Amino acid sequence: MFSIGKGGRYRLSFYLVKLPPSKPMSDYLTSSELADLVGCQPNQRACMIRWLEKNGWAFVVDCIGAPKVLRLYRDRRLGVSDDPKTATVGDFEPDFAALDEWHKNRRVRSRRGQR
């Protein structure tokens, strides 16, 4: 708080605020964290589930229908784990067949445009 005291001098007062005790971090991502990862709102459970299934992420659904993703799984999947034993950037291989298909379709389209 900021106020002017006698003689035009400034006086600064501090208020101490007691914060609630912090909860231990859960093993699962919160709805807000998962929504941030997926790119939707925290209450859009169906959107989260569609994104997780489409991108091949492992998850479980709790009793109220919210998807749950382990923090450790997220860290491993994104390659940001601090533990050198679990820090694996390339746990999976790219789908080379899909890449070949895309490249083949691209060549077919470019040949059609040349005629």
Backbone bond lengths (Angstrom), bond angles and torsions (degrees), N, CA, C in turn:
res aa  C-N    CA-C-N  psi(-1)  N-CA   C-N-CA  omega(-1)  CA-C   N-CA-C  phi
1 M - - - 1.441 - - 1.518 107.93 -
2 F 1.277 115.75 141.88 1.450 121.95 -176.20 1.517 107.70 -123.16
3 S 1.334 116.65 127.47 1.463 119.46 179.02 1.518 109.80 -145.91
4 I 1.318 115.09 164.40 1.463 120.89 178.60 1.520 108.06 -102.98
5 G 1.332 115.71 124.65 1.459 121.32 -179.19 1.520 111.63 -93.39
6 K 1.343 115.86 -162.02 1.461 121.35 179.89 1.525 110.58 -64.07
7 G 1.281 116.62 143.86 1.448 121.11 176.28 1.515 113.23 72.74
8 G 1.321 118.48 15.75 1.449 121.57 176.79 1.520 114.31 76.03
9 R 1.318 116.59 11.98 1.465 118.70 178.26 1.517 110.33 -83.93
10 Y 1.303 113.37 150.60 1.456 119.07 -179.03 1.521 110.48 -88.42
11 R 1.296 115.36 142.11 1.452 120.50 177.26 1.528 107.78 -126.78
12 L 1.296 114.85 132.87 1.451 120.55 -178.30 1.523 108.39 -113.39
13 S 1.296 116.22 124.89 1.467 121.10 179.11 1.517 109.01 -113.17
14 F 1.317 116.41 144.99 1.460 121.98 179.40 1.516 109.32 -113.44
15 Y 1.294 115.55 139.90 1.449 121.85 173.98 1.519 107.40 -113.70
16 L 1.299 116.56 128.33 1.456 120.73 177.37 1.519 108.59 -90.08
17 V 1.292 115.41 129.55 1.453 121.21 -179.88 1.518 107.96 -111.90
18 K 1.314 115.48 127.35 1.450 119.48 178.47 1.526 108.46 -87.30
19 L 1.323 115.61 120.47 1.456 120.75 179.93 1.518 109.77 -84.29
20 P 1.332 115.88 148.12 1.471 117.67 177.48 1.525 109.76 -66.61
21 P 1.318 116.71 152.01 1.470 118.74 179.18 1.522 109.85 -61.04
22 S 1.313 115.46 137.81 1.460 119.06 -178.11 1.524 109.97 -77.89
23 K 1.332 114.05 141.77 1.459 119.86 178.34 1.519 108.76 -81.86
24 P 1.316 117.38 148.11 1.460 118.09 174.21 1.522 109.49 -64.45
25 M 1.328 116.86 145.40 1.448 121.06 -177.28 1.533 109.95 -66.98
26 S 1.313 115.37 134.60 1.454 121.63 179.42 1.528 110.26 -73.73
27 D 1.325 115.47 158.69 1.464 120.69 175.84 1.524 111.24 -72.16
28 Y 1.340 116.48 -19.55 1.465 121.54 -177.40 1.525 110.69 -104.69
29 L 1.330 116.51 152.84 1.453 121.72 174.01 1.529 109.13 -67.92
30 T 1.328 116.85 145.46 1.457 120.02 174.74 1.526 108.72 -73.99
31 S 1.328 116.32 167.41 1.465 120.25 178.21 1.521 110.90 -60.80
32 S 1.333 116.56 -37.81 1.466 120.20 179.61 1.526 111.61 -67.18
33 E 1.330 116.69 -41.55 1.467 120.15 178.96 1.522 110.95 -65.76
34 L 1.332 116.51 -41.70 1.455 120.38 179.35 1.526 110.50 -67.56
35 A 1.321 117.01 -39.90 1.463 120.66 177.96 1.524 110.95 -63.74
36 D 1.323 116.93 -36.35 1.463 120.88 177.22 1.525 110.60 -65.43
37 L 1.308 116.98 -39.97 1.461 121.60 178.39 1.531 110.88 -65.87
38 V 1.325 116.07 -43.80 1.457 122.15 -174.76 1.527 111.44 -78.92
39 G 1.319 116.99 -36.25 1.458 120.70 -178.12 1.509 113.19 95.93
40 C 1.327 116.52 37.92 1.458 120.33 177.40 1.530 108.28 -139.84
41 Q 1.323 116.55 -174.17 1.457 121.54 179.12 1.537 109.73 -83.22
42 P 1.349 117.60 152.14 1.475 120.08 -178.43 1.532 114.88 -60.95
43 N 1.336 117.54 -22.34 1.466 119.14 -179.13 1.523 112.74 -93.33
44 Q 1.323 119.17 3.11 1.461 122.64 -179.35 1.534 110.26 -95.30
45 R 1.314 114.93 76.23 1.463 121.25 -174.53 1.527 111.85 -66.82
46 A 1.308 117.36 -40.60 1.465 119.88 -178.79 1.524 110.86 -63.64
47 C 1.320 116.82 -38.73 1.468 120.82 177.98 1.524 110.23 -63.65
48 M 1.328 116.73 -42.35 1.468 120.60 178.69 1.529 110.73 -61.91
49 I 1.326 116.47 -45.43 1.463 120.90 -178.31 1.523 110.44 -63.96
50 R 1.351 117.17 -43.01 1.473 119.80 178.22 1.519 110.83 -59.57
51 W 1.344 117.54 -44.75 1.458 121.50 -178.85 1.529 110.61 -64.26
52 L 1.328 117.20 -44.07 1.459 120.99 -179.63 1.524 111.36 -62.93
53 E 1.339 117.22 -42.56 1.466 120.77 178.54 1.525 111.10 -67.35
54 K 1.327 116.81 -42.67 1.469 121.35 -178.63 1.523 111.49 -62.46
55 N 1.335 116.89 -37.06 1.456 121.37 -176.46 1.523 113.34 -96.62
56 G 1.330 117.35 5.76 1.460 121.80 173.44 1.517 114.71 71.57
57 W 1.319 118.05 32.84 1.468 121.41 178.62 1.525 109.50 -89.06
58 A 1.328 116.36 141.53 1.464 121.76 175.88 1.525 108.71 -80.32
59 F 1.329 116.39 132.98 1.465 120.44 178.82 1.521 108.67 -156.63
60 V 1.316 115.46 165.51 1.460 122.53 173.20 1.521 107.33 -125.58
61 V 1.308 116.12 158.93 1.465 121.47 178.31 1.518 107.47 -111.01
62 D 1.336 116.42 128.88 1.469 119.10 -179.55 1.527 110.57 -82.20
63 C 1.334 116.41 -176.42 1.461 121.07 -172.74 1.528 113.54 -67.50
64 I 1.343 118.43 -18.13 1.467 119.83 178.06 1.531 111.61 -100.82
65 G 1.324 117.16 7.10 1.456 121.26 174.86 1.514 115.27 90.23
66 A 1.323 117.84 10.11 1.457 120.97 179.93 1.527 110.20 -89.70
67 P 1.336 117.82 133.47 1.464 119.35 177.63 1.516 111.14 -73.13
68 K 1.322 116.28 143.58 1.460 122.36 179.94 1.524 108.99 -123.40
69 V 1.344 115.98 128.79 1.460 122.70 178.96 1.521 107.68 -122.71
70 L 1.307 117.21 132.17 1.463 121.05 178.44 1.525 110.63 -67.29
71 R 1.332 116.73 140.26 1.469 121.28 176.75 1.530 110.81 -60.66
72 L 1.334 115.94 -42.92 1.456 120.62 -179.41 1.529 110.75 -61.45
73 Y 1.348 116.75 -40.57 1.463 120.51 178.28 1.526 110.44 -63.51
74 R 1.337 116.76 -43.30 1.461 120.53 178.28 1.525 110.86 -60.64
75 D 1.343 116.08 -44.40 1.461 120.28 -179.65 1.527 111.43 -63.57
76 R 1.311 116.59 -43.00 1.466 120.11 178.85 1.514 110.67 -65.50
77 R 1.311 116.28 -43.29 1.470 121.21 -176.71 1.527 111.46 -64.60
78 L 1.328 116.22 -36.89 1.460 120.27 -179.68 1.520 112.85 -90.62
79 G 1.331 116.81 -5.25 1.456 120.53 177.15 1.513 114.19 73.56
80 V 1.328 117.90 31.90 1.460 120.95 -178.60 1.525 112.97 -116.51
81 S 1.302 118.33 19.78 1.457 121.52 -178.45 1.519 110.34 -71.26
82 D 1.333 116.82 139.29 1.460 121.98 178.29 1.522 111.98 -80.01
83 D 1.304 116.50 -24.44 1.456 121.30 -177.26 1.529 109.52 -78.65
84 P 1.339 119.10 119.31 1.463 119.67 -177.51 1.528 113.45 -62.97
85 K 1.329 117.43 -24.28 1.465 120.31 178.94 1.524 110.95 -69.32
86 T 1.348 115.81 -35.22 1.461 119.81 -175.50 1.517 112.85 -102.12
87 A 1.310 118.73 -4.39 1.464 120.99 -178.25 1.521 109.73 -77.75
88 T 1.299 115.20 92.11 1.456 120.08 179.11 1.514 108.07 -122.12
89 V 1.284 116.42 114.36 1.459 120.45 179.80 1.513 110.03 -78.85
90 G 1.318 118.42 -38.03 1.458 121.48 -175.94 1.509 113.46 -108.63
91 D 1.332 117.84 62.56 1.459 121.14 177.22 1.521 111.95 -69.73
92 F 1.300 117.32 -20.31 1.445 121.07 -175.58 1.523 109.28 -134.82
93 E 1.311 115.24 158.29 1.459 120.62 179.45 1.519 109.57 -99.13
94 P 1.323 117.57 151.31 1.464 119.50 174.35 1.529 110.41 -66.03
95 D 1.292 116.30 155.32 1.462 121.79 177.63 1.523 107.98 -82.96
96 F 1.327 115.92 91.07 1.458 120.67 -176.35 1.523 111.87 -66.57
97 A 1.326 117.32 -29.86 1.467 120.21 178.53 1.525 110.03 -64.02
98 A 1.319 117.19 -40.89 1.464 120.31 177.99 1.524 110.77 -66.29
99 L 1.318 116.61 -37.62 1.461 120.44 178.00 1.524 110.60 -65.30
100 D 1.342 117.38 -42.51 1.467 121.06 176.72 1.527 111.21 -61.59
101 E 1.328 115.99 -42.26 1.467 120.97 179.10 1.523 110.75 -62.05
102 W 1.315 116.21 -44.18 1.464 120.61 179.01 1.522 110.28 -62.15
103 H 1.326 116.18 -43.44 1.460 120.48 -178.45 1.528 110.57 -65.48
104 K 1.346 116.51 -39.65 1.464 120.83 179.31 1.530 110.14 -65.03
105 N 1.329 117.49 -44.25 1.464 121.06 178.98 1.522 111.29 -64.70
106 R 1.297 116.60 -34.66 1.463 120.64 179.75 1.529 109.88 -66.50
107 R 1.336 117.29 -41.32 1.462 120.80 178.86 1.525 110.76 -66.11
108 V 1.331 117.76 -38.83 1.464 121.12 179.73 1.519 109.59 -64.02
109 R 1.340 118.10 -43.62 1.457 121.09 179.68 1.518 111.30 -64.96
110 S 1.334 117.78 -39.38 1.457 120.19 -178.62 1.537 110.41 -69.21
111 R 1.328 118.63 -32.85 1.475 121.35 177.14 1.529 110.56 -68.81
112 R 1.325 116.64 -37.28 1.464 119.55 178.81 1.525 110.96 -64.31
113 G 1.322 116.59 -36.64 1.462 120.52 -179.55 1.512 113.06 -71.87
114 Q 1.328 118.64 -18.25 1.461 121.40 -178.49 1.518 112.65 -81.21
115 R 1.294 118.13 -20.93 1.477 121.29 -177.22 1.487 112.78 -73.45
